[in-house]
Amino acid sequence: MSIGRRLIDMARSELNSLLDVAAKHAGDDDDDARGGAGAAEEAPAASRVGGRWRDEAEWMRRARQEVEDAIHGRRTPEPPPRAGGAPRPRGTLSGEALRVHKAYAALEVPQGSDFETVRRSYRALMRKYHPDHHTQSAEKQRAANDVAQGLTDAYKLLEKRLRK
């Protein structure tokens, strides 16, 4: 099996597991917000958390779809541009916040993790995907180099932010 195929399979399984976790938490939060067990005084907080999980589940669903499209060579249409003065939809990330969100996802750590957790994850992923370990063909080495570069960029961004 090629390294590219392995990377795609790994990404697919990671997305599936994250979607399962997000769906489970979104379901739990919805029960609490409706007044289920243990929701006596936590209903407002639970509803806020539920919204966050739904947003993340939607983001993961879109990421999963992009991976599937990339695997099968499909191109997804770009969303239509917003009018010049149209506000950004609530709950969406942009700019630096989006870059940080993607960096945490690339390093496979939860949002808001401390620097030691980020560092351990980065080192483990680099041991797994370092280009020197994938020298069987130029294509595999190129794919591993791209993955390693993305991991390094994500680590540098989070390192800068977490060591302030």
Beta strands, then each sheet from edge to edge (+ up, - down):
end
